[in-house]
Amino acid sequence: QVRLVESGGGLVQAGGSLRLSCATSGIIFSINVMAWYRQALGKQRELVAAITYTGTTKYADSVKGRFTISRDNAKNTVYLQMNSLKPEDTAVYYCNAARSLSSTSAPLYADWGQGTQVTVSS
């Protein structure tokens, strides 16, 4: 059974930082691209960042230079370091997998985790 468990969200002031974690089980972590997505209230879910097994990354333009995705293959965990946070980063953040960096618009697993809420106050 696939499990995606996100954590690390919270309330932070603009300019602050948070580090999100996604612990996974039931997936072949080592061969998957792992990705972070977010969904703001009333908006569609969007890709934030993705990373291959060997560390190649891809970022949404809105977070480039501020967010860093990383993974620990031994722990089956993916992270998202978020710096210089802005109010527009407020959303529920989710992780999922993809077949490649070019297919992140089609996440592999239909059962998303509960997500972790990030709220950035101005």
C-alpha contacts under 8 A as a table, 3 or more apart, distances in Angstrom:
res1	aa1	res2	aa2	distance
1	Q	25	S	7.60
1	Q	26	G	5.20
2	V	24	T	7.47
2	V	25	S	5.79
2	V	26	G	4.36
2	V	27	I	5.97
2	V	109	Y	7.94
2	V	111	D	7.90
3	R	23	A	7.93
3	R	24	T	5.53
3	R	25	S	5.18
3	R	26	G	6.29
3	R	27	I	7.99
3	R	113	G	7.01
4	L	22	C	6.44
4	L	23	A	5.96
4	L	24	T	4.80
4	L	25	S	6.90
4	L	95	C	6.88
4	L	96	N	7.17
4	L	112	W	6.80
4	L	113	G	4.98
5	V	22	C	5.31
5	V	23	A	5.17
5	V	24	T	6.40
5	V	113	G	5.61
5	V	114	Q	7.00
5	V	115	G	7.25
6	E	20	L	7.11
6	E	21	S	5.63
6	E	22	C	4.33
6	E	23	A	6.54
6	E	93	Y	7.77
6	E	94	Y	6.51
6	E	95	C	6.97
6	E	113	G	6.83
6	E	114	Q	7.06
6	E	115	G	5.37
6	E	116	T	5.72
7	S	20	L	5.74
7	S	21	S	5.29
7	S	22	C	6.43
7	S	115	G	7.36
7	S	116	T	5.52
8	G	18	L	7.05
8	G	19	R	5.93
8	G	20	L	4.47
8	G	21	S	6.10
8	G	116	T	6.82
9	G	18	L	6.87
9	G	19	R	7.46
9	G	20	L	6.23
9	G	116	T	5.19
9	G	117	Q	5.19
9	G	118	V	4.86
9	G	119	T	7.88
10	G	18	L	7.79
10	G	116	T	7.88
10	G	117	Q	6.14
10	G	118	V	5.06
10	G	119	T	6.14
11	L	118	V	6.17
11	L	119	T	4.74
11	L	120	V	5.93
11	L	121	S	7.36
12	V	16	G	6.03
12	V	17	S	7.32
12	V	18	L	7.87
12	V	118	V	7.89
12	V	119	T	6.33
12	V	120	V	5.04
12	V	121	S	6.27
13	Q	16	G	5.58
13	Q	85	L	7.66
13	Q	120	V	5.36
13	Q	121	S	4.78
13	Q	122	S	6.19
14	A	84	S	6.91
14	A	85	L	5.32
14	A	86	K	5.03
14	A	87	P	6.30
14	A	120	V	5.69
14	A	121	S	5.68
14	A	122	S	5.33
15	G	83	N	6.99
15	G	84	S	4.10
15	G	85	L	4.86
15	G	86	K	6.42
16	G	83	N	6.14
16	G	84	S	5.48
16	G	85	L	5.49
17	S	81	Q	7.49
17	S	82	M	5.38
17	S	83	N	4.40
17	S	84	S	6.25
17	S	85	L	6.20
18	L	81	Q	6.17
18	L	82	M	5.24
18	L	83	N	6.76
19	R	79	Y	6.92
19	R	80	L	5.60
19	R	81	Q	4.44
19	R	82	M	5.96
20	L	79	Y	5.48
20	L	80	L	4.97
20	L	81	Q	6.40
20	L	82	M	7.88
21	S	77	T	6.85
21	S	78	V	5.89
21	S	79	Y	4.53
21	S	80	L	6.54
22	C	77	T	5.45
22	C	78	V	5.21
22	C	79	Y	6.26
22	C	95	C	6.41
23	A	75	K	7.84
23	A	76	N	6.27
23	A	77	T	4.58
23	A	78	V	6.80
24	T	27	I	7.08
24	T	29	F	7.68
24	T	76	N	5.65
24	T	77	T	6.02
25	S	76	N	7.17
28	I	31	I	6.01
28	I	32	N	6.67
29	F	32	N	5.47
29	F	73	N	6.96
29	F	76	N	5.89
30	S	53	Y	5.91
30	S	73	N	6.19
30	S	76	N	7.80
31	I	53	Y	6.19
32	N	52	T	6.77
32	N	53	Y	6.51
32	N	97	A	6.08
32	N	98	A	6.20
32	N	99	R	6.07
32	N	100	S	7.52
33	V	50	A	6.72
33	V	51	I	5.57
33	V	52	T	4.45
33	V	53	Y	6.23
33	V	97	A	5.49
33	V	98	A	5.08
33	V	99	R	6.01
33	V	100	S	5.76
33	V	101	L	6.75
34	M	50	A	5.61
34	M	51	I	5.49
34	M	52	T	6.55
34	M	78	V	7.03
34	M	95	C	7.19
34	M	96	N	5.98
34	M	97	A	4.43
34	M	98	A	6.27
35	A	47	L	7.42
35	A	48	V	7.46
35	A	49	A	5.61
35	A	50	A	3.99
35	A	51	I	6.31
35	A	95	C	5.52
35	A	96	N	5.47
35	A	97	A	5.77
35	A	98	A	7.23
35	A	104	T	7.37
36	W	47	L	6.28
36	W	48	V	5.43
36	W	49	A	5.34
36	W	50	A	6.28
36	W	80	L	7.55
36	W	93	Y	6.83
36	W	94	Y	5.64
36	W	95	C	4.40
36	W	96	N	6.55
37	Y	45	R	6.51
37	Y	46	E	5.39
37	Y	47	L	4.38
37	Y	48	V	5.03
37	Y	49	A	7.11
37	Y	93	Y	5.70
37	Y	94	Y	5.11
37	Y	95	C	5.97
37	Y	96	N	7.70
38	R	45	R	5.44
38	R	46	E	5.49
38	R	47	L	6.56
38	R	48	V	6.59
38	R	91	A	5.85
38	R	92	V	5.44
38	R	93	Y	4.27
38	R	94	Y	5.90
39	Q	43	K	6.24
39	Q	44	Q	5.91
39	Q	45	R	4.24
39	Q	46	E	6.35
39	Q	91	A	5.24
39	Q	92	V	5.34
39	Q	93	Y	6.59
40	A	43	K	5.35
40	A	44	Q	7.25
40	A	45	R	7.31
40	A	90	T	6.42
40	A	91	A	4.14
40	A	92	V	6.33
41	L	91	A	6.83
47	L	50	A	7.86
47	L	59	Y	7.88
47	L	60	A	6.58
47	L	104	T	7.26
47	L	105	S	7.39
48	V	59	Y	5.89
48	V	60	A	5.20
48	V	63	V	7.11
49	A	57	T	7.18
49	A	58	K	5.48
49	A	59	Y	4.33
49	A	60	A	6.18
49	A	68	T	7.92
49	A	69	I	6.44
50	A	57	T	5.57
50	A	58	K	5.17
50	A	59	Y	6.59
50	A	69	I	6.87
50	A	101	L	6.79
50	A	104	T	7.61
51	I	54	T	7.92
51	I	55	G	5.68
51	I	56	T	5.47
51	I	57	T	4.40
51	I	58	K	6.49
51	I	69	I	6.77
51	I	70	S	6.93
51	I	71	R	7.66
51	I	101	L	7.39
52	T	55	G	5.11
52	T	56	T	5.25
52	T	57	T	6.58
52	T	100	S	7.49
52	T	101	L	7.25
53	Y	56	T	7.59
53	Y	71	R	7.99
53	Y	73	N	7.59
55	G	70	S	7.33
55	G	71	R	7.80
57	T	69	I	7.36
57	T	101	L	7.95
58	K	101	L	7.06
59	Y	63	V	6.66
59	Y	64	K	5.90
60	A	63	V	5.69
60	A	64	K	6.41
61	D	64	K	5.35
63	V	66	R	5.44
63	V	67	F	5.63
64	K	67	F	6.25
65	G	68	T	7.82
66	R	82	M	6.18
66	R	83	N	5.14
66	R	84	S	6.03
66	R	85	L	7.64
67	F	80	L	6.75
67	F	81	Q	5.50
67	F	82	M	4.47
67	F	83	N	5.97
68	T	80	L	5.68
68	T	81	Q	5.04
68	T	82	M	6.60
69	I	78	V	7.36
69	I	79	Y	5.67
69	I	80	L	4.56
69	I	81	Q	6.34
70	S	78	V	5.83
70	S	79	Y	5.20
70	S	80	L	6.51
71	R	76	N	7.63
71	R	77	T	5.79
71	R	78	V	4.15
71	R	79	Y	5.86
72	D	75	K	5.41
72	D	76	N	6.04
72	D	77	T	5.37
72	D	78	V	6.26
73	N	76	N	4.94
73	N	77	T	6.60
74	A	77	T	7.92
82	M	85	L	6.58
85	L	89	D	6.50
85	L	120	V	6.75
86	K	89	D	5.41
86	K	90	T	7.61
86	K	120	V	6.10
86	K	121	S	7.78
86	K	122	S	7.52
87	P	90	T	5.65
87	P	119	T	7.30
87	P	120	V	4.65
87	P	121	S	5.69
87	P	122	S	5.97
88	E	120	V	7.56
89	D	118	V	7.48
89	D	119	T	7.44
89	D	120	V	6.73
90	T	117	Q	7.76
90	T	118	V	5.35
90	T	119	T	4.57
90	T	120	V	5.48
91	A	117	Q	6.05
91	A	118	V	5.51
91	A	119	T	6.62
92	V	115	G	5.83
92	V	116	T	5.39
92	V	117	Q	4.33
92	V	118	V	5.99
93	Y	115	G	5.28
93	Y	116	T	5.26
93	Y	117	Q	6.25
93	Y	118	V	7.07
94	Y	112	W	7.31
94	Y	113	G	6.70
94	Y	114	Q	7.47
94	Y	115	G	4.62
94	Y	116	T	6.74
95	C	112	W	7.65
95	C	113	G	7.46
95	C	115	G	7.58
96	N	107	P	6.17
96	N	108	L	6.96
96	N	109	Y	6.62
96	N	112	W	7.11
97	A	104	T	7.73
97	A	107	P	5.62
97	A	108	L	5.41
97	A	109	Y	6.88
98	A	101	L	7.23
98	A	103	S	6.23
98	A	104	T	5.38
98	A	106	A	6.79
98	A	107	P	4.96
98	A	108	L	5.20
99	R	103	S	6.19
99	R	104	T	7.47
99	R	107	P	7.91
99	R	108	L	7.15
100	S	103	S	5.23
100	S	104	T	6.71
101	L	104	T	5.80
102	S	105	S	7.83
103	S	106	A	5.64
103	S	107	P	7.50
104	T	107	P	5.73
107	P	110	A	7.49
109	Y	112	W	6.76
112	W	115	G	7.77
